[in-house]
Structure formats: structure tokens, C-alpha cells
Amino acid sequence: MLRMYILLPPKSPQAARNRILDYFNRPIGEARIDRRTGKRVGRSRQLRLVHLIAQAKNRKEGKPGLYGREMRLAAASLRRRAAGSVGYLKSAVVKAIKKLSPSFQQFGGTRRAKKGSAQVRIVSGNQALINLANQYGLPQENVSVHRGSSAYAYWARPSINPYTHVRMNIGLADNQIGNVESIYSKAMQKAYDDEAREMSLHIQAKLEQAADGLEKLGVVVK
């Protein structure tokens, strides 16, 4: 599951967030002239693509036009939701891992001490996840945990063939189901293949170490 988290897109959540924000913040036309002062308005008041998107969304829903403070709030909400949606596919995996390891905190960082509090606490990242990120040469960047995803885990019990089962659920548009299934399957298959390769190399190293030890004792290993 840790490998799957690492292998799912995007490789760099922060770079993806930056691209989205750059797109939304793209200026539209030239800076407007303030009717009251006759001067060009500041950059913070310049018309941007996010304002047109917010206005179009409002009209599509049959609501009145957005202006002033309402427009600023709507634009901020659009930017926040779009940037926060980065890593949505990883989000379900985070919840699945937390079912198996409740203390899992991705790469760590700061968290609010409690809801509504301004105080923060520092939490440690998962060392195995950090090692995997280094192994694949990927940045150590967290993703938001979305409400639209959930996970369930069935823990292994003592038996002849014990297994642990994890089920993840995410909300998707109907036309995206096949796409997302393909992305998950590809990431999971590579995770299995890479893990099997690493285990094989580990076992081989242990066997060679054991063989060296036997040779030192005078036992010939063929």
C-alpha cells in the first residue's frame, strides 16, 4: 500500500497545485481603470480566469452575478477546492493505510493541536514511506485527506492461509470510472512487481551471506 501511494499520480502534488493556481490566476485582458480614481487597479483587483469561471458556474446554477466581496469569496473557494483536490486518488490509499496503521502521518509536518486551535504540533513522517520516496527519487509531499473517499480493512487472522483485505471507496463521475480503475491497477501491479523484486534481492543476499558463513566453517556449498 505504501508503494501504491508513492506510485499513484501526481509525482509531485505541490507542482500540480502550483500549475492549477497559475491557471486560475491567469490575468484576463489589461488592468481595469478605477472609475473613482482614474488609475489602473492593483494586481490584487485585476480580472483573472478564476473570476470568469466562478461567474459562469453561478449563472449555470441560475444564481445572480457575483461582484465585490461575494466574487472574492467564490474565487478563493474555487482555488482552494481545486488545489485541495490534488492527490485525490492517493487520499483513499492514505485512509486505507491508516486502517492498518492508525499512526500513519504520510511524510509528517505540522498539524493543528485541536480543531479550531491556532496552536500546531509537529508529527513525524512514516520512515518506510520516506525510504520509498527516496528509492523512486520522488519529493516528500503530503496530500489532503478528502471526505469523498473512505476505506475499510479486514485484518488477517490465524489460519492456514491468513490474509488482510483492504477496500477503498471514492466518489467519481460515471465517465471516469474506467480511467481511474486503470490508474489504480497499473500502480498496484507495479507496486507488487517492485516489492517482489526487492524481496527476491533480499533473500538472495541472505543466502549468499549464509553460504559465505558455511564456507568459513569448511563446508563446501554447491
C-alpha positions as a Markdown table, in Angstrom:
| # | Residue | x | y | z |
|---|---|---|---|---|
| 1 | Met | 0.0 | 0.0 | 0.0 |
| 2 | Leu | 2.9 | 2.4 | 0.7 |
| 3 | Arg | 4.4 | 1.7 | -2.7 |
| 4 | Met | 0.9 | 2.2 | -4.3 |
| 5 | Tyr | 0.7 | 5.6 | -2.5 |
| 6 | Ile | 4.1 | 6.6 | -3.9 |
| 7 | Leu | 3.4 | 5.4 | -7.5 |
| 8 | Leu | 0.0 | 7.0 | -7.9 |
| 9 | Pro | -0.1 | 10.3 | -9.7 |
| 10 | Pro | 0.9 | 13.1 | -9.3 |
| 11 | Lys | 4.5 | 12.5 | -8.7 |
| 12 | Ser | 4.8 | 16.0 | -7.1 |
| 13 | Pro | 1.5 | 17.1 | -5.5 |
| 14 | Gln | 2.9 | 20.6 | -4.9 |
| 15 | Ala | 3.9 | 21.1 | -8.5 |
| 16 | Ala | 0.4 | 20.0 | -9.6 |
| 17 | Arg | -1.1 | 22.5 | -7.1 |
| 18 | Asn | 1.1 | 25.3 | -8.5 |
| 19 | Arg | 0.0 | 24.5 | -12.1 |
| 20 | Ile | -3.7 | 24.7 | -11.1 |
| 21 | Leu | -3.2 | 28.0 | -9.2 |
| 22 | Asp | -1.2 | 29.5 | -12.1 |
| 23 | Tyr | -4.0 | 28.6 | -14.4 |
| 24 | Phe | -6.8 | 30.1 | -12.2 |
| 25 | Asn | -4.7 | 33.2 | -11.6 |
| 26 | Arg | -4.1 | 33.9 | -15.2 |
| 27 | Pro | -4.9 | 37.7 | -15.9 |
| 28 | Ile | -7.7 | 38.4 | -18.4 |
| 29 | Gly | -7.1 | 41.4 | -20.6 |
| 30 | Glu | -5.4 | 44.6 | -19.5 |
| 31 | Ala | -5.7 | 46.0 | -16.0 |
| 32 | Arg | -9.0 | 47.9 | -15.5 |
| 33 | Ile | -9.3 | 51.6 | -14.8 |
| 34 | Asp | -10.8 | 52.5 | -11.4 |
| 35 | Arg | -13.8 | 54.8 | -12.2 |
| 36 | Arg | -13.3 | 56.7 | -8.9 |
| 37 | Thr | -9.6 | 57.4 | -9.2 |
| 38 | Gly | -9.0 | 57.1 | -12.9 |
| 39 | Lys | -5.9 | 54.9 | -12.2 |
| 40 | Arg | -5.2 | 51.3 | -13.1 |
| 41 | Val | -6.4 | 48.9 | -10.4 |
| 42 | Gly | -3.8 | 47.0 | -8.5 |
| 43 | Arg | -2.8 | 43.4 | -9.3 |
| 44 | Ser | -5.0 | 42.0 | -6.5 |
| 45 | Arg | -8.1 | 43.5 | -8.1 |
| 46 | Gln | -7.2 | 42.5 | -11.7 |
| 47 | Leu | -9.7 | 40.3 | -13.6 |
| 48 | Arg | -8.5 | 36.7 | -13.7 |
| 49 | Leu | -9.6 | 33.5 | -15.2 |
| 50 | Val | -10.9 | 32.2 | -11.9 |
| 51 | His | -13.4 | 35.1 | -11.8 |
| 52 | Leu | -14.8 | 34.2 | -15.2 |
| 53 | Ile | -15.1 | 30.5 | -14.1 |
| 54 | Ala | -16.9 | 31.5 | -10.8 |
| 55 | Gln | -19.3 | 33.8 | -12.7 |
| 56 | Ala | -20.1 | 31.1 | -15.3 |
| 57 | Lys | -20.6 | 28.5 | -12.6 |
| 58 | Asn | -23.0 | 30.8 | -10.8 |
| 59 | Arg | -25.0 | 31.6 | -13.9 |
| 60 | Lys | -25.2 | 27.9 | -14.8 |
| 61 | Glu | -26.8 | 27.3 | -11.5 |
| 62 | Gly | -29.3 | 30.1 | -12.1 |
| 63 | Lys | -27.9 | 32.4 | -9.4 |
| 64 | Pro | -27.3 | 36.2 | -9.8 |
| 65 | Gly | -24.0 | 37.6 | -10.8 |
| 66 | Leu | -21.1 | 37.8 | -8.4 |
| 67 | Tyr | -19.4 | 41.1 | -7.6 |
| 68 | Gly | -17.1 | 42.6 | -4.9 |
| 69 | Arg | -16.8 | 40.6 | -1.7 |
| 70 | Glu | -19.0 | 37.7 | -3.0 |
| 71 | Met | -16.8 | 37.3 | -6.1 |
| 72 | Arg | -13.6 | 37.3 | -3.9 |
| 73 | Leu | -15.0 | 34.6 | -1.7 |
| 74 | Ala | -16.3 | 32.5 | -4.6 |
| 75 | Ala | -12.9 | 32.8 | -6.4 |
| 76 | Ala | -11.0 | 31.9 | -3.2 |
| 77 | Ser | -13.3 | 28.8 | -2.7 |
| 78 | Leu | -12.7 | 27.6 | -6.3 |
| 79 | Arg | -8.9 | 28.0 | -6.0 |
| 80 | Arg | -8.9 | 26.2 | -2.6 |
| 81 | Arg | -11.1 | 23.3 | -3.7 |
| 82 | Ala | -9.1 | 22.8 | -7.0 |
| 83 | Ala | -5.7 | 22.9 | -5.3 |
| 84 | Gly | -7.0 | 20.6 | -2.5 |
| 85 | Ser | -8.3 | 18.0 | -4.9 |
| 86 | Val | -4.7 | 17.3 | -6.0 |
| 87 | Gly | -3.8 | 13.8 | -4.8 |
| 88 | Tyr | -7.5 | 12.6 | -4.6 |
| 89 | Leu | -6.5 | 9.1 | -5.7 |
| 90 | Lys | -3.8 | 9.0 | -3.1 |
| 91 | Ser | -6.2 | 10.2 | -0.4 |
| 92 | Ala | -8.1 | 6.9 | -0.4 |
| 93 | Val | -4.9 | 5.0 | 0.0 |
| 94 | Val | -3.9 | 7.2 | 2.9 |
| 95 | Lys | -7.2 | 6.2 | 4.6 |
| 96 | Ala | -6.6 | 2.5 | 3.8 |
| 97 | Ile | -3.1 | 2.6 | 5.3 |
| 98 | Lys | -4.4 | 4.3 | 8.4 |
| 99 | Lys | -6.8 | 1.4 | 8.9 |
| 100 | Leu | -3.8 | -0.9 | 9.1 |
| 101 | Ser | -1.5 | 1.6 | 10.8 |
| 102 | Pro | -3.5 | 4.3 | 12.7 |
| 103 | Ser | -0.4 | 6.4 | 13.4 |
| 104 | Phe | 0.4 | 6.9 | 9.7 |
| 105 | Gln | 1.0 | 10.6 | 9.0 |
| 106 | Gln | 2.4 | 10.5 | 5.4 |
| 107 | Phe | 5.6 | 12.5 | 5.4 |
| 108 | Gly | 4.8 | 14.3 | 8.7 |
| 109 | Gly | 4.8 | 18.0 | 9.2 |
| 110 | Thr | 2.7 | 20.3 | 11.4 |
| 111 | Arg | -0.9 | 19.7 | 12.4 |
| 112 | Arg | -3.3 | 21.7 | 14.5 |
| 113 | Ala | -3.2 | 20.8 | 18.1 |
| 114 | Lys | -7.0 | 20.5 | 18.1 |
| 115 | Lys | -9.9 | 21.7 | 15.9 |
| 116 | Gly | -10.2 | 25.5 | 15.8 |
| 117 | Ser | -6.9 | 26.0 | 17.7 |
| 118 | Ala | -4.2 | 28.2 | 16.4 |
| 119 | Gln | -1.5 | 26.0 | 18.1 |
| 120 | Val | 0.3 | 23.4 | 16.0 |
| 121 | Arg | 2.2 | 20.2 | 16.8 |
| 122 | Ile | 4.9 | 18.5 | 14.8 |
| 123 | Val | 4.3 | 14.9 | 13.7 |
| 124 | Ser | 6.9 | 12.5 | 12.4 |
| 125 | Gly | 6.6 | 11.1 | 8.9 |
| 126 | Asn | 6.4 | 7.4 | 8.2 |
| 127 | Gln | 10.1 | 6.2 | 7.7 |
| 128 | Ala | 9.2 | 3.4 | 5.3 |
| 129 | Leu | 7.3 | 5.9 | 3.1 |
| 130 | Ile | 10.2 | 8.3 | 3.3 |
| 131 | Asn | 12.6 | 5.5 | 2.2 |
| 132 | Leu | 10.4 | 4.6 | -0.7 |
| 133 | Ala | 10.2 | 8.2 | -1.9 |
| 134 | Asn | 14.0 | 8.3 | -1.8 |
| 135 | Gln | 14.1 | 5.0 | -3.7 |
| 136 | Tyr | 12.0 | 6.3 | -6.5 |
| 137 | Gly | 13.6 | 9.8 | -6.5 |
| 138 | Leu | 10.3 | 11.5 | -5.6 |
| 139 | Pro | 9.6 | 14.5 | -3.4 |
| 140 | Gln | 8.3 | 14.0 | 0.1 |
| 141 | Glu | 4.9 | 15.9 | -0.3 |
| 142 | Asn | 1.7 | 15.2 | 1.5 |
| 143 | Val | -1.8 | 15.2 | 0.1 |
| 144 | Ser | -5.1 | 16.3 | 1.7 |
| 145 | Val | -7.3 | 13.5 | 3.0 |
| 146 | His | -10.7 | 14.1 | 1.3 |
| 147 | Arg | -14.1 | 13.4 | 2.7 |
| 148 | Gly | -15.2 | 11.9 | -0.6 |
| 149 | Ser | -13.0 | 8.9 | 0.0 |
| 150 | Ser | -13.3 | 6.1 | 2.6 |
| 151 | Ala | -11.6 | 2.8 | 3.4 |
| 152 | Tyr | -12.3 | -0.5 | 5.2 |
| 153 | Ala | -9.8 | -3.1 | 6.3 |
| 154 | Tyr | -10.2 | -6.8 | 7.2 |
| 155 | Trp | -7.3 | -7.8 | 9.5 |
| 156 | Ala | -5.6 | -11.2 | 9.0 |
| 157 | Arg | -6.5 | -13.9 | 11.5 |
| 158 | Pro | -4.6 | -17.0 | 12.4 |
| 159 | Ser | -5.3 | -19.6 | 9.8 |
| 160 | Ile | -3.7 | -21.9 | 7.2 |
| 161 | Asn | -3.9 | -19.0 | 4.6 |
| 162 | Pro | -4.1 | -15.7 | 6.5 |
| 163 | Tyr | -4.7 | -12.5 | 4.5 |
| 164 | Thr | -5.5 | -8.9 | 5.0 |
| 165 | His | -8.2 | -7.3 | 2.8 |
| 166 | Val | -8.5 | -3.5 | 2.2 |
| 167 | Arg | -11.3 | -1.9 | 0.3 |
| 168 | Met | -11.2 | 1.7 | -0.8 |
| 169 | Asn | -14.2 | 3.8 | -2.0 |
| 170 | Ile | -14.0 | 7.1 | -3.8 |
| 171 | Gly | -16.7 | 9.3 | -5.5 |
| 172 | Leu | -16.3 | 9.5 | -9.3 |
| 173 | Ala | -18.2 | 10.7 | -12.3 |
| 174 | Asp | -19.5 | 7.8 | -14.3 |
| 175 | Asn | -17.3 | 8.6 | -17.3 |
| 176 | Gln | -14.1 | 8.5 | -15.1 |
| 177 | Ile | -14.6 | 5.0 | -13.5 |
| 178 | Gly | -12.7 | 3.0 | -16.2 |
| 179 | Asn | -9.9 | 5.6 | -16.3 |
| 180 | Val | -9.4 | 5.5 | -12.5 |
| 181 | Glu | -9.6 | 1.7 | -12.3 |
| 182 | Ser | -6.8 | 1.6 | -14.9 |
| 183 | Ile | -4.6 | 4.1 | -12.9 |
| 184 | Tyr | -5.1 | 2.1 | -9.7 |
| 185 | Ser | -4.5 | -1.3 | -11.4 |
| 186 | Lys | -1.3 | 0.0 | -13.0 |
| 187 | Ala | 0.1 | 1.4 | -9.8 |
| 188 | Met | -0.8 | -1.7 | -7.8 |
| 189 | Gln | 0.8 | -4.1 | -10.3 |
| 190 | Lys | 4.0 | -2.1 | -10.3 |
| 191 | Ala | 3.9 | -2.0 | -6.5 |
| 192 | Tyr | 3.6 | -5.8 | -6.4 |
| 193 | Asp | 6.3 | -6.3 | -9.0 |
| 194 | Asp | 8.8 | -3.9 | -7.3 |
| 195 | Glu | 8.1 | -5.4 | -3.9 |
| 196 | Ala | 8.6 | -8.9 | -5.2 |
| 197 | Arg | 11.9 | -7.9 | -6.9 |
| 198 | Glu | 13.1 | -6.3 | -3.7 |
| 199 | Met | 12.2 | -9.3 | -1.6 |
| 200 | Ser | 14.0 | -11.6 | -4.1 |
| 201 | Leu | 17.2 | -9.5 | -3.9 |
| 202 | His | 17.0 | -9.5 | -0.1 |
| 203 | Ile | 16.6 | -13.3 | 0.0 |
| 204 | Gln | 19.5 | -13.7 | -2.5 |
| 205 | Ala | 21.7 | -11.5 | -0.3 |
| 206 | Lys | 20.8 | -13.5 | 2.8 |
| 207 | Leu | 21.5 | -16.9 | 1.0 |
| 208 | Glu | 24.9 | -15.6 | -0.2 |
| 209 | Gln | 25.7 | -14.4 | 3.4 |
| 210 | Ala | 24.8 | -17.8 | 4.8 |
| 211 | Ala | 26.9 | -19.6 | 2.1 |
| 212 | Asp | 29.9 | -17.4 | 3.0 |
| 213 | Gly | 29.4 | -18.3 | 6.6 |
| 214 | Leu | 29.4 | -22.1 | 5.8 |
| 215 | Glu | 32.5 | -21.8 | 3.6 |
| 216 | Lys | 34.4 | -20.2 | 6.5 |
| 217 | Leu | 33.4 | -23.3 | 8.6 |
| 218 | Gly | 34.9 | -25.5 | 5.9 |
| 219 | Val | 31.5 | -26.6 | 4.4 |
| 220 | Val | 31.5 | -26.7 | 0.6 |
| 221 | Val | 28.3 | -25.2 | -0.8 |
| 222 | Lys | 27.4 | -26.1 | -4.4 |
